Structures are given as structure tokens and as C-alpha cells.
């Protein structure tokens, strides 16, 4: 498919005598023509960034969309704007399929006073753009059409049912199934899966069953038992294509753009991620900081698994994505989009049963009346038992810290000088955030 796009972009470049670039409707670069001009103005900051980072900024997108390109059905001329980093004017060819914009082909316009492309050449280029629109629409439809196969992989029981589901998805994806992918979980996700997600090989909505996690009755990837009923909101699963293990930025940006959509559908607000004191910052992306902050405020988070090559490890990758999404909801410092590789102890804790923690030692400490003591104990243990660091982090005097820790020991019956007692309490405190 990538080769098809490149051939069509090269065809437009030949027709109009200028290097062309193709971006999808989210302004992510798909293909670009060779540039062999000595004109420094031809490689202005906007075009250079688009090629090097394979995407444009939200400000650039907004500026170009202000010229009506999303509504246009024919070529749109956009004047130069040096203050915006656009040193040369552009010609935009909207790429449409059945009236819906799928992307844009961009060309550098001639300098003022010089003749531009002939109308006949522009008409021929628009015909090529229409062929590109068919390919983009088919690619988006293919991802949506694989929802059944993708869902089967994520909900099949272990052993041969899972092996058969993976084989069916691999056959449906074709050669692309052997490439590099990242599994993503966005939760909660009310409603249907989006019609398309940039860079996605497949998307589906995973029901949340008994146990509180997206997937089967025993957690992600396990088969639902007979008669089990959905409980709570489902999650959106996305299988993102990657070019390399180091090129996660476009994938993370695509995920961040999904969060405001989920937050708007959730509507009523929901709990703040992480409970009391939650105030995490957004990770950016197309939705902007305000949009991702709204998503967090409504309890919408996303988790991204480590990249996997091929599909054999996809069920395990989905478990990672679910764990990372739960960790993002539990700990604001991870942000609304958490990578499994960055969630530390939550890698283990989030894979445990989703039932609330009810260890006898921590039961009293975890009541609302002892919230401040629980926070003190957690910060002390996060600081590896170093009283000076913990007191500074809490903004209290050392003697106050010692008094609170003594109260923690009284309530729990644990000895904070003992390593195993510290481990038990630390696990209970962290796991309580996931409940």
C-alpha cells in the first residue's frame, strides 16, 4: 500500500512539475516526492518539519484549514506567510472519497508573476488524487472490517482458541501482520469504535466483564464464562502499525487524539483519575493540553504496550496495554497516556485481580478517616524509607513524620523496620489506587 501511495505522488509531481507531498486528514505524512531544487525557499520550516517528523503541528493544521481545504472539492491556492514559516505559497489538492476528505496533496506554488500549472494539468492531478482517496478509504475500511478478528484474539481463551484467533487475524492482515505493532487500550470507551484511527491496522470495542477489566471474565485475554454479564464501560482496543521501536511519538499522538472523543461521549464527568489530589498534566497530541486534561478529569485514560513484531505476542501485549491504562487512571504522574514500560511496580500490580484490596493489615489504614496517614506511609516508602526525603516531599517536620509513622504501625500491626512488612504495606497502598 505504501508503494502505491508513493507511485501516485510521483505521478502528480510529474504532471505538475513540482515535488508533491501526501498527508492524511490528520496531517500525518504518507509519501513525498523527491526534491532536487537549489531554491532555499522551497524547503521552508513547515515543509521541512512535515518531512522530518512525518506530521504537522496543530497550529499549522489550523492555519491551513482556515483556507477551507477540508470543504474544497478542487485545488486551493494558499499564499505565502513568512511569519507562519510558509515561505512559498502552496497548492492543495483535497483527497476525497464519496465526498469525505481523506487527506491532502501539497505542492509548492510558483513565485508571484510566474505562470502556475495549466488547468488541464491540475484536472489530471485531481484525478490522481481521487485514486489516492479510494486507497485511503479502503485502508481505513480494512481496519474497521477486522474488528471481529481483532476482538477474537483479545477475548479468546488460552491455548488452541487463542492460536486459531491469532492465525485468523494474521491471514486477514496479510503481509502486514508480520510487521511491528503496538497494542493500545483506551478506557472507558462508550459507544462504537471510531470509523478510522490514523495508523491503525485494526480497532474494536472490548466489553468489560466480571472482574472489571476489558477482555474475558478472568481479566484481559481470558475467555468469558457461561452466563457472565458485562459490567461497566467497555474499552477501545487499537492495533497501531509502527515503523520502528523508536518511533512511538506518532502512535502516542494518535492515541492522545482519541481521549477527548471518549471524554465527550462519557459526558457526565466521572471521577478524577487517581482520586484525591489528582491533577496530572496532559501528554499533548492533537487534542491539546486542555482536551487531555478534560479526558483525565472524566476518568478516561489510555495504555500503550511495548511494540511486538508479528501477532503471536498480541494477547500479552493487550494485557500490558490494559495494565498501563489502569495505572494511568491510578497515578496522575503517568499522564493520560501511559506506556507499559514506564509504569514501574504497576506492571505487576495492575495484572492482579481487579477486586478492591482487603488485606487485614491495611484495611483500617485505607479508610477515608486515615487518608493522610496512608499518604504519609506511601510517600515514606516511595522515598525508600529515607525520613529526610519523605518529610521534604510531604512538607512536614521530621518529628511529625515519625509521629505519623508510629500511628501507621499501630493501625496496621506492621513493623516498618522489617523489609517484608514494608513490601506488604507498599503493595497494598499502590494496589488500592487501582481498585
C-alpha positions, -999 to 999 in steps of 0.1 A, spaced: 0 0 0 28 24 8 44 18 -26 10 26 -43 9 60 -25 44 68 -35 38 60 -71 7 82 -72 25 111 -55 53 107 -81 27 108 -108 13 141 -95 48 155 -92 54 147 -129 21 161 -140 27 195 -123 64 197 -125 68 202 -87 76 179 -57 44 168 -40 37 155 -5 7 134 6 -7 137 41 -38 121 56 -66 142 70 -48 144 104 -18 160 86 4 129 91 29 124 62 23 94 40 46 99 10 66 127 -6 83 134 -39 120 139 -45 132 175 -40 163 185 -61 159 222 -63 186 247 -52 158 272 -41 162 276 -4 126 289 -1 113 256 -14 122 239 19 106 262 44 103 253 81 67 239 77 76 216 48 109 205 64 92 197 97 65 177 79 91 155 62 114 151 91 88 144 118 62 130 94 35 152 109 25 189 111 18 208 143 -17 216 155 -11 254 147 0 246 112 -30 224 106 -54 251 120 -38 277 98 -41 257 65 -76 246 74 -86 282 77 -84 284 39 -113 259 36 -93 229 24 -115 205 43 -145 216 24 -129 222 -10 -136 199 -39 -109 213 -62 -74 228 -59 -69 255 -33 -42 281 -36 -27 293 -3 -4 324 -2 30 325 14 31 336 50 67 340 62 56 348 98 40 313 99 71 296 84 55 293 50 80 310 26 64 298 -6 27 296 -15 10 262 -17 -14 244 -39 -36 220 -20 -54 191 -38 -81 177 -15 -81 139 -15 -117 128 -13 -138 96 -15 -175 98 -18 -175 134 -6 -154 127 25 -120 142 28 -93 115 33 -62 136 30 -43 163 11 -17 165 -16 6 196 -13 27 213 -39 48 244 -39 32 271 -60 52 292 -84 66 326 -73 43 356 -79 44 367 -116 54 333 -129 28 310 -146 15 282 -125 3 247 -136 -21 246 -165 -58 239 -157 -56 207 -177 -26 195 -156 -45 204 -124 -75 184 -136 -53 154 -143 -37 157 -109 -71 158 -92 -80 126 -110 -49 110 -94 -59 125 -60 -92 108 -64 -74 74 -69 -55 82 -37 -88 88 -19 -100 53 -29 -69 37 -14 -71 57 18 -108 49 23 -101 12 16 -73 12 41 -95 28 68 -123 4 60 -100 -26 62 -90 -17 97 -127 -14 108 -136 -46 90 -110 -65 111 -128 -57 143 -142 -92 147 -109 -109 142 -91 -85 165 -117 -89 192 -115 -127 189 -78 -125 197 -83 -103 227 -111 -124 242 -102 -160 233 -92 -184 260 -56 -196 262 -44 -225 241 -58 -235 208 -87 -210 208 -62 -181 211 -39 -197 185 -67 -200 160 -78 -164 166 -43 -151 160 -40 -172 128 -73 -157 115 -61 -121 122 -28 -128 106 -45 -141 75 -68 -111 74 -39 -86 77 -18 -103 51 19 -95 49 13 -65 72 6 -90 100 43 -98 104 52 -61 109 58 -41 141 27 -32 161 17 -17 194 -15 -26 213 -34 3 228 -63 4 254 -85 34 259 -109 31 288 -137 37 293 -150 39 258 -187 44 255 -203 37 221 -190 22 189 -154 21 176 -144 51 155 -146 47 117 -109 51 114 -78 58 136 -47 71 119 -20 44 116 -43 16 129 -43 -19 114 -75 -28 134 -98 -14 160 -126 -29 181 -146 -23 213 -138 -48 240 -166 -55 266 -158 -52 302 -168 -83 320 -168 -97 355 -136 -87 372 -137 -52 359 -112 -54 332 -116 -53 294 -115 -88 280 -126 -121 294 -141 -130 327 -107 -135 344 -91 -104 330 -77 -93 297 -74 -122 272 -93 -147 292 -125 -163 279 -158 -152 294 -175 -178 314 -210 -191 306 -236 -166 316 -212 -139 325 -226 -104 321 -209 -72 310 -201 -49 340 -192 -13 335 -180 6 304 -161 -12 276 -127 -3 263 -114 6 229 -86 -16 215 -63 -3 188 -36 -22 169 -12 5 157 13 0 129 49 11 138 79 18 116 104 11 143 105 5 181 120 40 185 92 58 165 65 58 191 57 95 190 32 94 161 14 64 178 12 83 211 -1 114 194 -28 93 176 -38 78 210 -40 113 227 -64 124 200 -88 96 210 -91 108 246 -112 139 241 -136 119 219 -141 94 247 -144 121 273 -171 139 252 -191 107 249 -188 100 286 -202 134 292 -211 134 328 -177 139 343 -168 108 363 -141 106 389 -108 123 387 -81 99 378 -60 89 408 -85 100 434 -77 128 459 -50 152 448 -51 141 412 -41 168 389 -20 152 362 -8 170 332 -16 161 296 8 145 272 -1 167 243 -12 154 209 -38 166 186 -64 173 213 -42 198 231 -35 200 268 -70 213 277 -86 183 259 -65 157 275 -69 173 309 -107 171 304 -103 134 295 -84 127 327 -110 146 348 -136 123 333 -115 92 341 -106 84 305 -70 71 302 -50 51 277 -23 25 279 3 16 253 21 -18 253 56 -24 243 60 -29 205 57 -65 192 67 -80 159 41 -103 144 9 -113 162 19 -142 184 25 -120 214 -5 -98 208 -26 -112 237 2 -105 261 6 -70 246 -31 -63 252 -26 -72 289 2 -47 290 -20 -20 274 -48 -27 299 -24 -26 328 -9 7 316 -44 23 312 -53 12 347 -20 27 360 -27 60 343 -61 62 360 -45 53 393 -14 76 392 -18 111 377 20 114 372 18 89 344 -4 113 324 -35 104 305 -15 82 281 8 57 299 34 34 284 37 0 300 75 3 300 72 34 323 47 23 350 71 6 373 55 -16 400 21 -12 384 33 -37 358 28 -64 384 0 -48 405 -22 -40 375 -22 -76 364 -36 -88 397 -73 -93 403 -93 -61 399 -112 -66 432 -106 -40 459 -76 -47 482 -88 -61 515 -56 -71 533 -63 -72 571 -32 -53 579 -40 -23 556 -78 -24 560 -80 3 587 -53 25 572 -72 26 539 -104 40 553 -112 77 545 -106 87 581 -69 78 577 -62 92 543 -34 115 554 -17 87 573 -19 64 542 -4 92 520 24 97 546 32 60 545 32 58 507 55 88 503 78 74 530 80 40 512 84 57 478 114 75 493 130 41 502 124 48 539 146 79 539 130 102 565 146 134 553 134 130 517 99 119 528 95 149 552 106 173 525 82 157 499 53 160 524 63 195 536 63 185 572 88 184 601 107 152 607 92 147 641 57 150 626 67 123 601 79 100 629 47 105 648 26 96 618 47 65 610 42 54 646 4 57 641 7 37 609 24 9 627 -3 10 654 -31 8 629 -15 -19 607 4 -40 633 34 -39 609 70 -31 617 83 -6 592 119 -16 601 111 -50 586 116 -54 548 87 -78 542 63 -56 563 73 -26 542 68 -46 510 33 -57 521 22 -22 530 37 -6 499 19 -32 476 -14 -26 495 -12 11 491 -3 10 454 -29 -16 447 -56 4 464 -52 31 437 -62 5 411 -94 -5 429 
